[in-house]
Amino acid sequence: MITVLHEQRETALPDARADGEALWLRAGDLARATGWDWKPEGLCRDATCVPVPRARASELVHDDALDVAGMWRHMGHPVAHDRTGEHWVLGTGAQDRAGALAALEAPDFALPDLDGRMHRLSDYRGQRVFLVTWASW
């Protein structure tokens, strides 16, 4: 079982396969884990499509699976995994993050309050938020 972390998602994928630095996913698993669709024209999300590079197609595509880690790196996004290859993080590239920084808008996240109720940062957009953190270590 492989777990993929991407943006606000954690997706367990029993049919995924890791092979060294490659993460092999089928189209349905890719869409579930990342929100990107694998189409004939490449990886697509909303109006953006990134073609699979022809020069590397034979190493990125095998049967009905795509090396998502290889494609992710091709798109300029960071990829990390643990030693066992069971846990993968597909990050957001610096170029995408630069837009958020220019807007001075923090990425959305959710945290519980002392009573266990969840609060999302996006619930407070347009308001000033003071976030206090603490750790015992």
PyMOL commands that set and color helices and strands:
alter all, ss='L'
color gray80, all
select helices_A, chain A and resi 27-34+54-60+68-74+94-102+121-124
alter helices_A, ss='H'
color red, helices_A
select strands_A, chain A and resi 2-6+9-13+17-19+22-26+37-39+42-45+48-50+61-62+65-67+79-81+87-90+110-112+118-120
alter strands_A, ss='S'
color yellow, strands_A
deselect
rebuild
show_as cartoon
